[in-house]
Amino acid sequence: MIRRVPDGVTVTFRPSGPLDAQALAGVPGVTATSVEDGIWTVQGHGNLAHEVSTALAALHVVPLALNIVQADLESAFVELTCAP
């Protein structure tokens, strides 16, 4: 059920160096990115943390203060039953 919910994984981090706003746009599983006060939020699905970390490593950027939140069954239920 969780895999059917869009944006089931959220990864947040502060990059160790400059990072272009579109740097993670083509990463597999990424559905949205945003930056606020230097903190990146990446939403998506699948093995998102691995994909984001791999992309950052290729850019020689370390994800500092890394946080990963996986949707739980309650979130999936609410998303699926309240969707228009």
C-alpha positions as YAML, in Angstrom:
chain: A
units: angstrom
residues:
- id: 1
  name: MET
  ca: [0.00, 0.00, 0.00]
- id: 2
  name: ILE
  ca: [2.77, 2.46, 0.88]
- id: 3
  name: ARG
  ca: [4.36, 2.05, -2.56]
- id: 4
  name: ARG
  ca: [1.11, 3.29, -4.15]
- id: 5
  name: VAL
  ca: [1.24, 6.53, -2.15]
- id: 6
  name: PRO
  ca: [3.08, 9.33, -3.95]
- id: 7
  name: ASP
  ca: [6.01, 10.88, -2.14]
- id: 8
  name: GLY
  ca: [6.24, 8.03, 0.36]
- id: 9
  name: VAL
  ca: [9.81, 8.93, 1.38]
- id: 10
  name: THR
  ca: [11.18, 12.31, 2.43]
- id: 11
  name: VAL
  ca: [14.91, 12.98, 2.70]
- id: 12
  name: THR
  ca: [16.20, 16.22, 4.22]
- id: 13
  name: PHE
  ca: [19.81, 17.37, 4.43]
- id: 14
  name: ARG
  ca: [22.15, 20.34, 4.39]
- id: 15
  name: PRO
  ca: [24.74, 20.01, 1.61]
- id: 16
  name: SER
  ca: [28.42, 20.36, 2.49]
- id: 17
  name: GLY
  ca: [28.91, 22.69, -0.47]
- id: 18
  name: PRO
  ca: [27.06, 24.52, -3.22]
- id: 19
  name: LEU
  ca: [24.37, 22.50, -4.96]
- id: 20
  name: ASP
  ca: [22.45, 23.57, -8.05]
- id: 21
  name: ALA
  ca: [18.67, 23.73, -7.62]
- id: 22
  name: GLN
  ca: [18.17, 21.14, -10.39]
- id: 23
  name: ALA
  ca: [20.97, 18.80, -9.28]
- id: 24
  name: LEU
  ca: [18.62, 16.07, -8.05]
- id: 25
  name: ALA
  ca: [15.81, 16.50, -10.59]
- id: 26
  name: GLY
  ca: [16.81, 13.47, -12.68]
- id: 27
  name: VAL
  ca: [17.56, 11.12, -9.80]
- id: 28
  name: PRO
  ca: [15.47, 7.90, -9.93]
- id: 29
  name: GLY
  ca: [12.55, 8.04, -7.51]
- id: 30
  name: VAL
  ca: [12.65, 11.81, -6.96]
- id: 31
  name: THR
  ca: [9.27, 13.48, -7.43]
- id: 32
  name: ALA
  ca: [9.93, 16.89, -5.83]
- id: 33
  name: THR
  ca: [12.73, 18.98, -4.35]
- id: 34
  name: SER
  ca: [12.73, 22.20, -2.39]
- id: 35
  name: VAL
  ca: [15.30, 24.30, -0.54]
- id: 36
  name: GLU
  ca: [14.59, 26.52, 2.45]
- id: 37
  name: ASP
  ca: [17.26, 28.21, 4.56]
- id: 38
  name: GLY
  ca: [19.92, 25.95, 3.05]
- id: 39
  name: ILE
  ca: [18.06, 22.75, 3.95]
- id: 40
  name: TRP
  ca: [17.08, 20.52, 1.05]
- id: 41
  name: THR
  ca: [13.89, 18.45, 1.12]
- id: 42
  name: VAL
  ca: [13.61, 15.67, -1.43]
- id: 43
  name: GLN
  ca: [10.40, 13.70, -1.81]
- id: 44
  name: GLY
  ca: [9.89, 10.52, -3.74]
- id: 45
  name: HIS
  ca: [9.61, 6.76, -3.57]
- id: 46
  name: GLY
  ca: [11.64, 3.59, -3.70]
- id: 47
  name: ASN
  ca: [15.20, 3.53, -2.40]
- id: 48
  name: LEU
  ca: [15.30, 7.32, -2.34]
- id: 49
  name: ALA
  ca: [17.97, 7.76, 0.35]
- id: 50
  name: HIS
  ca: [20.41, 5.58, -1.58]
- id: 51
  name: GLU
  ca: [19.68, 7.29, -4.90]
- id: 52
  name: VAL
  ca: [20.07, 10.79, -3.41]
- id: 53
  name: SER
  ca: [23.27, 9.84, -1.55]
- id: 54
  name: THR
  ca: [24.75, 8.33, -4.71]
- id: 55
  name: ALA
  ca: [23.92, 11.44, -6.75]
- id: 56
  name: LEU
  ca: [25.41, 13.71, -4.09]
- id: 57
  name: ALA
  ca: [28.60, 11.61, -3.91]
- id: 58
  name: ALA
  ca: [29.00, 11.94, -7.68]
- id: 59
  name: LEU
  ca: [28.86, 15.72, -7.19]
- id: 60
  name: HIS
  ca: [31.37, 15.55, -4.29]
- id: 61
  name: VAL
  ca: [28.72, 16.83, -1.88]
- id: 62
  name: VAL
  ca: [28.20, 15.32, 1.58]
- id: 63
  name: PRO
  ca: [24.63, 15.33, 2.97]
- id: 64
  name: LEU
  ca: [25.01, 16.81, 6.46]
- id: 65
  name: ALA
  ca: [22.23, 16.50, 9.06]
- id: 66
  name: LEU
  ca: [20.65, 13.76, 6.94]
- id: 67
  name: ASN
  ca: [17.11, 12.77, 7.92]
- id: 68
  name: ILE
  ca: [14.97, 10.09, 6.25]
- id: 69
  name: VAL
  ca: [11.24, 9.71, 6.87]
- id: 70
  name: GLN
  ca: [9.31, 6.78, 5.41]
- id: 71
  name: ALA
  ca: [5.53, 6.97, 5.10]
- id: 72
  name: ASP
  ca: [3.79, 4.68, 7.58]
- id: 73
  name: LEU
  ca: [0.59, 2.70, 7.07]
- id: 74
  name: GLU
  ca: [-1.53, 5.43, 8.66]
- id: 75
  name: SER
  ca: [-0.15, 8.04, 6.26]
- id: 76
  name: ALA
  ca: [-0.77, 5.70, 3.33]
- id: 77
  name: PHE
  ca: [-4.37, 5.08, 4.44]
- id: 78
  name: VAL
  ca: [-5.10, 8.80, 4.82]
- id: 79
  name: GLU
  ca: [-3.53, 9.60, 1.45]
- id: 80
  name: LEU
  ca: [-5.44, 6.87, -0.36]
- id: 81
  name: THR
  ca: [-8.83, 7.47, 1.27]
- id: 82
  name: CYS
  ca: [-8.76, 11.27, 1.19]
- id: 83
  name: ALA
  ca: [-7.44, 11.65, -2.34]
- id: 84
  name: PRO
  ca: [-9.86, 13.31, -4.77]
...
